[in-house]
Amino acid sequence: MLRESYRVIANAIREERVRGARLVIDPCIPRAWPGFELVFRYLSTRYDVTVENPRHVSRGVAFVEVDSVVLTGDPSLGLADDRNAHRVPIVLG
């Protein structure tokens, strides 16, 4: 079961694509999952990503925040090589 969970997370990560210096966020997970956490690295920068699934959906981004700033419109974020750690909460729904 644990190996299967890692496979599903890896597939969800593949749905999050880097395009230039932007991370397009579109995770796809089983509806039963409450969410997951991962660390994404871009060059020397760390992004601590937390995905929550309160509505038990398999995909669809309702909310993305980066360092307490809500992203509106396009669910993608600009990536920086600033050697810092950034918090990225994501809510599906």
TAGI-V931334 format. One record per residue. N is the residue number from 1. RES is the residue in one small letter. SS is DSSP state (alpha for helix, beta for strand, coil for the rest). PHI is phi in whole degrees, -180 to 180 (999 if undefined). Layout:
n = [N N]
res = [RES RES]
ss = [SS SS]
phi = [PHI PHI]
This chain:
n = [1 2 3 4 5 6 7 8 9 10 11 12 13 14 15 16 17 18 19 20 21 22 23 24 25 26 27 28 29 30 31 32 33 34 35 36 37 38 39 40 41 42 43 44 45 46 47 48 49 50 51 52 53 54 55 56 57 58 59 60 61 62 63 64 65 66 67 68 69 70 71 72 73 74 75 76 77 78 79 80 81 82 83 84 85 86 87 88 89 90 91 92 93]
res = [m l r e s y r v i a n a i r e e r v r g a r l v i d p c i p r a w p g f e l v f r y l s t r y d v t v e n p r h v s r g v a f v e v d s v v l t g d p s l g l a d d r n a h r v p i v l g]
ss = [coil alpha alpha alpha alpha alpha alpha alpha alpha alpha alpha alpha alpha alpha coil coil beta beta beta coil coil beta beta beta coil coil coil beta coil coil coil coil coil coil beta beta beta beta beta beta beta beta coil coil beta beta beta beta beta beta beta beta coil coil coil coil coil coil beta coil beta beta beta beta beta beta coil coil beta beta beta coil coil coil coil beta beta beta coil coil coil coil coil coil beta beta beta beta beta beta beta beta coil]
phi = [999 -63 -62 -63 -62 -64 -65 -65 -63 -60 -66 -63 -65 -61 -74 -99 -110 -91 -126 66 -107 -127 -107 -84 -104 -155 -68 -132 -133 -62 -57 -73 -72 -77 144 -162 -125 -154 -110 -112 -111 -125 52 -99 -111 -112 -118 -91 -100 -123 -107 -112 -129 -68 -97 55 -106 -94 -161 110 -91 -96 -157 -135 -132 -129 49 71 -112 -76 -87 -115 77 -61 -81 -137 -131 -74 -96 -123 -102 -112 63 -105 -106 -123 -92 -131 -78 -130 -119 -86 158]
